Amino acid sequence: MTLMGITYVEGTVTGPTGKRATLQLLVDSGAAYSVLPFSVWNEIGLRPKRSLTLRLADGSAIERQVSECRIELAQGDAHTPVILGEGHDQPLLGVVTLENLGLVFHPLTRTLQPMHMLLV
């Protein structure tokens, strides 16, 4: 779904016990990691594995916990690290997850496209 230059995709995340949740993720090609809201990661049973300091677009720094889950989009599925959101953190689909899925965000068509890899 695209709305005024903002692109969302539906994704399903699966935790370590097989619990699943489906949500709309904002495609954020400026974010390294994907973010899951507290209600989602708690529902699927994720637990923190490590802590990470993140720099926001305004230059401020925040600390968040990181875990891992399986994510499935229409284009495929992959295992990926995710930021465990707090408070009002919104669901984001970041570049690391896109790369794990072999996808890139095409800025003109605002769609996810297969990544073309070169083997040297």
Number of C-alpha atoms within 10 A of each C-alpha: 12 13 7 5 8 11 18 19 17 13 17 16 24 22 21 13 9 12 13 18 16 14 15 16 21 20 23 19 17 11 17 16 21 25 24 23 18 18 13 20 26 14 13 18 15 21 15 14 10 10 13 11 10 16 12 11 9 6 8 8 11 10 11 16 16 20 18 20 20 18 24 17 15 10 11 11 18 16 15 19 19 26 27 25 22 14 8 8 13 15 22 24 25 23 20 18 22 26 14 14 20 18 19 17 19 12 11 7 9 15 16 18 14 14 13 9 7 5 4 3
